[in-house]
Amino acid sequence: MIEELKKFGLSEKEAKVYLASLELGEATASDIAIKSNLPRTLVYDLLERLIEAGLASYTIKNNKKHFAASDPH
């Protein structure tokens, strides 16, 4: 699946974060970092790129950002 996402222009790490976010549903960056096995600080940067590309969004709950991947279809 990562290879397919790379064909759409995502880096390997962006693809990992996107897939982790899809699997988790709405989740914090910390949860996504654990699932994707990437550093949390890097995950924030990657999530921002995904948001700019329209592939993710976030909501604020209890003063925490919760991220969600956009529907892949």
C-alpha positions, -999 to 999 in steps of 0.1 A, spaced: 0 0 0 29 24 7 41 19 -28 7 29 -42 7 61 -21 42 69 -32 30 68 -68 6 96 -58 35 117 -47 37 109 -10 70 102 6 74 69 24 71 85 58 40 105 47 25 73 35 32 56 69 16 84 88 -14 85 64 -20 47 68 -16 48 105 -41 76 107 -65 57 85 -62 26 108 -66 46 140 -94 69 129 -94 101 149 -61 101 170 -35 123 186 -1 128 170 14 107 198 -9 77 189 -1 81 152 37 82 160 34 50 180 14 33 152 37 45 124 69 39 144 82 74 137 92 102 161 63 123 173 79 156 163 84 143 128 48 131 127 35 166 134 55 179 104 42 151 82 6 156 94 9 193 84 20 183 49 -9 159 46 -33 186 58 -20 210 31 -25 182 5 -61 177 17 -53 142 29 -59 148 66 -77 172 89 -78 179 126 -103 188 154 -95 201 189 -109 181 218 -100 189 254 -73 213 242 -56 185 221 -54 182 184 -70 150 171 -60 141 135 -80 121 110 -70 109 75 -93 118 46 -112 90 29 -89 74 4 -116 72 -22 
